[in-house]
């Protein structure tokens, strides 16, 4: 069975309350993210995998993209594992990321094509 990653599914899987504002934000993110349908189902597995590192995938309040974030106060080993895992995921699914300078945050911009 193939699950289509609609705005409602994204909100539910990432633990958001479903209201008009979050629904609109998720719809804008889907529209802004190049090739979202090609890799969207893998976002949930990434989020689940990152939880053990005190990291997560979330809607961004400052952009229309999803962000991948790790607690900056974590131990160096955890931060290193976080960056390796994000890079591996992006390479595996051909995803273009934007890392914020001096922060443990990436934006998922979409596919590289």
PyMOL commands that set and color helices and strands:
alter all, ss='L'
color gray80, all
select helices_A, chain A and resi 7-13+20-32+36-39+41-53+76-92
alter helices_A, ss='H'
color red, helices_A
select strands_A, chain A and resi 55-59+66-70+95-99+105-111
alter strands_A, ss='S'
color yellow, strands_A
deselect
rebuild
show_as cartoon
